[in-house]
Amino acid sequence: MTGSMEAATPPTKCTHCHQPMRSPVFCQNCRVINPVPPDTDYFTIFGLPRRYQLDEKELHKRFLNLTRDVHPDRFATSAPETINVTMRLAAQVNEAHEVLKDPVLRAEYLLQQAGGKRPSEEKGAPGGMLAEVMELREQIEEAVSRDDRTALEELRRRVNDMHAEVQETVASLAEAVADQPEAEDLQELRAYLNGIKYVRNLQDLLSDKV
């Protein structure tokens, strides 16, 4: 292992053999770890373009490769400093994968990286959504009290359709934010990400009843 333990920026070429790398974390050519800063962009870790739309199979493939390459067990006989670095890198890779594989968490990550507000800073949802969610919750509770399975199935369909519509809007806004963030898009994406959580709560409620 060569070079400083904490690079100032993620390298595009190996700091050891100077060959291009698919990921700045590990060189496939000379099999050497290239430590990256703890705040390295999640997309950069996997050598993927910083876009909302991504190839999930390719992400998983790269995750498995990196997990194998930087697994601390491979460096069990190395110096303590090297072992500590591999443990940190393994944790970075796992965290990045957990976020990028989930469509909502991926959108949330892009929003925050672009400077958008966190849920604790802006709790609003798209206009009319909260009222619709409250109405659906009341209808679910009424159907449960009557043990009306037909009504519950219909409500499940409506909630799932609502989730699909909101997710589609989240995807469109997240792609715009990844491409060229605008204040209006950031605010709207925050609202829809808040909204999709309310819809998921309805899905969870129905999963316990149907």
ZIVENCOR-V163427 format. One record per backbone hydrogen bond with DSSP energy under -1.0 kcal/mol. NH is the residue of the N-H (numbers start at 1). CO is the residue of the C=O. E is the energy in kcal/mol with one decimal. If there is no record, write none. Layout:
NH;CO;E
NH;CO;E
This chain:
14;19;-2.8
18;14;-1.2
21;12;-1.8
27;32;-2.4
31;27;-1.4
34;25;-2.8
40;37;-1.8
45;41;-1.9
46;42;-1.0
47;44;-1.4
48;43;-2.6
51;49;-2.1
59;55;-2.5
60;56;-2.3
61;57;-2.3
62;58;-2.5
63;59;-2.3
64;60;-2.5
65;61;-2.1
66;62;-2.6
67;63;-2.8
68;64;-2.0
69;65;-2.5
70;66;-2.5
74;71;-1.9
75;72;-1.6
76;73;-1.2
78;75;-1.9
83;79;-2.1
84;80;-2.5
85;81;-1.8
86;82;-2.5
87;83;-2.1
88;84;-2.0
89;85;-2.7
90;86;-2.6
91;87;-1.8
92;88;-2.3
93;89;-2.7
94;90;-2.2
95;91;-2.5
96;92;-2.7
97;93;-2.1
98;94;-2.4
99;95;-1.8
100;96;-2.6
101;97;-2.2
106;102;-2.8
107;103;-1.6
108;104;-2.5
109;105;-2.4
110;106;-2.2
111;107;-2.3
112;108;-2.4
113;109;-2.6
114;110;-1.5
115;112;-1.2
116;111;-2.9
121;118;-1.4
122;118;-1.5
129;126;-2.1
132;128;-1.9
133;129;-2.9
134;130;-2.6
135;131;-2.2
136;132;-2.4
137;133;-2.4
138;134;-2.1
139;135;-2.2
140;136;-2.4
141;137;-2.4
142;138;-2.4
143;139;-2.4
144;140;-2.4
145;141;-2.2
146;142;-1.5
148;143;-2.7
149;147;-1.1
152;148;-2.0
153;149;-2.1
154;150;-2.0
155;151;-2.5
156;152;-2.3
157;153;-2.0
158;154;-2.2
159;155;-2.6
160;156;-2.6
161;157;-2.3
162;158;-2.2
163;159;-2.4
164;160;-2.2
165;161;-2.1
166;162;-2.4
167;163;-2.7
168;164;-2.0
169;165;-1.8
170;166;-2.6
171;167;-2.5
172;168;-2.0
173;169;-2.5
174;170;-2.9
175;171;-2.0
176;172;-1.7
177;173;-2.5
178;174;-2.3
179;175;-1.6
180;176;-2.9
186;182;-2.5
187;183;-2.3
188;184;-2.3
189;185;-2.8
190;186;-2.1
191;187;-1.8
192;188;-2.3
193;189;-2.5
194;190;-2.0
195;191;-2.4
196;192;-2.4
198;194;-1.1
199;195;-1.9
200;196;-2.2
201;197;-1.7
202;198;-1.5
203;199;-2.0
204;200;-2.5
205;201;-2.2
206;202;-2.5
207;203;-2.1
208;204;-1.0
209;206;-1.1
210;206;-2.6
